[in-house]
Amino acid sequence: MAVPIRTAVTALCAGLVATLLTTVPARAGQDPGPRDRDWAVTAAAHGPRARISLDGATGTLGLSVSREGRTVVEPSPVGIVTERADLSRDLRFLRRTDRTVDERYRAASGKRLDRHVRMTETRLSFATPAGARLDLVVRAAADGVAYRYVLPAGYGDVLGEASAFTLPSEAGAWLSTYRTDNEGQFAPYTAASAPTGAYSPQALFATPGGYTLLAESGLTGAYSGARLIHTQGSGTYRVGLADERVEADGPLATPWRALVTGDLATVTRSTFTDDLAPASEVADTRWIRPGTVLWTWLAGGRAAGQSLAAQKAYVDYAAERNWPYEAVDSGWYFKKDEWDVTDPDWQANSWMPELVAYARAKGVGIIVWIHQRDLDTPEERARWLPTLEQWGVRGVKIDFMNSEAQSMLRWYDAVLPETAAHHLMVDFHGSTIPKGIQRTWPHVMTLEGVGGEEKRTNTAAHLTTLPFTRNVVGSMDFTPGAFQRVGLRPNSDAAEVGLGVLYESGLQMFAGTPASYDERPLARAYFDQVPAAWDDTRLLAGRPGQEAVLARRSGDRWFVGGVYAGAARTASVPLALGPGRWLVETVLDGAGGLVLDRRVLRGGDTLTVDVVAQGGFAALACPWRSGVTTCHRPHPDPDPAPPPPPLTGRVRR
């Protein structure tokens, strides 16, 4: 339902001291009168500062964000409308409360395993003349600002939000046209020049106050997925929902509307959307093991999926490489109408148990593809999931959700605890994007939600934008390494090697054929060393659409991936890895194929790399001392996981 919103935000007073309390709150139930009010929320001296303003004449709320005195987001509408209350206007202030959020948690995968959350939280309570209540909860951290609405029960379904973000008109913008599978390409605009339409809720802007990535966190089946609605010529991006009416049966806390903000290095390294999400629901995570995967779909297609012999050959190759997993994609089981899963003996028709046993003997775990339609009811999940666990399958790649409507989000809410209860790691394809899901459900190792290696429309510019957009918010199953797709990918071989580090994914699925790896022994050797979980992540160089160079640390080694769009050049990369001397082994494009450059540099030196057009590189750096000649090390025990823990105590409910 379209709702007229009158928004007028008063000019902010200059020179105010940066305090958390800029006005004296009224007592509960006390009407302060028709006065303009504003409140500031900040958490760090050099971090973002949120200012919430109440227009005394209209009772409308606005929120703006600045960083070190410079504009990040201009005053923007805030509010929500339900079928029984318009909480976007005629609001009067009741009270303010503050608290500090200080949490530590350990992720199962991601840019950084150990996380420390430090945020300031402010709750502003308002009421309408009819007595309807709205709490606006605002959080500020060193790397972001977020807000959500909290409503008591009794207000009925949600009809829409007044929420919007107004960016400076000339701010650089990198936007992806909204698709239900979130696989659109990112393209550059300015905030005002982007065409009229709907865009992905993860949108990057270069503002006077720094880079800002709009995002969402804490999305569940209690609400509906968001997209950004824009009219060309304006810097405003409104929040639209997938459902015209969001069912709300009781009290409601909406997802967080988040702004990840700072310099580009801060945004790239941020775990802000995870930090906002609820704590893990999985009590015992010992069975959750990130790792590299030999993915067979682009390597052999459906025919390979239907062949036990072909899959055993892929397992053999993964075992030779000490890659911990092999993924069997579409085709390993019949269509639903051809295979009666209600038959008690339907499992006997599958060769999957034989493959799993064969792979286990070689230290390789099996991941299997399955269509969402085969898990869409409790009865189907009760047949499939225990069976897959009984066979010893390590994870499921669930495909074709293609919706962020509330009904599908409720399906996610159902399948997440059930897969965890059966020790099945999850890779979602044709899916939503990470919105804090990997903190709450750490067995979700990766999600697609990206125009990945399967797509023929990718450009080198798109590849250099993803580390600053889609991959900021969580693991991304791009499936790099498809060397055999010459002419179908825009980048060089060395750049393709670099994608294995540049793109973070808890299950890093390499999409090449065994023959393509064997033809490129330097790429193969590099992939043999790459882990899928990281102790730290740093941006070494980057500009969306032009170049991206990230370093990720595992133990005392740094893996570096770089991709470039445009002409050949000699790239200069600051080696910001720490003090001391580093042996740096770099895989780059040469006249006859991939070549290896090996040199010793000091931390802080500049690494120069000759990059071909649409090219890149991959590097491995380790502490150097006399006698160290390579950073490559024997692979650890290839066993991808210990025996599953007891059936009790795994999932918090």
Order of alpha helices (4+ residues) and beta strands (2+ residues): beta-beta-beta-beta-beta-beta-beta-beta-beta-beta-beta-beta-beta-beta-beta-beta-beta-beta-beta-beta-beta-alpha-alpha-beta-alpha-alpha-beta-alpha-beta-alpha-beta-alpha-beta-alpha-beta-alpha-alpha-beta-alpha-alpha-beta-beta-beta-beta-beta-beta-beta-beta
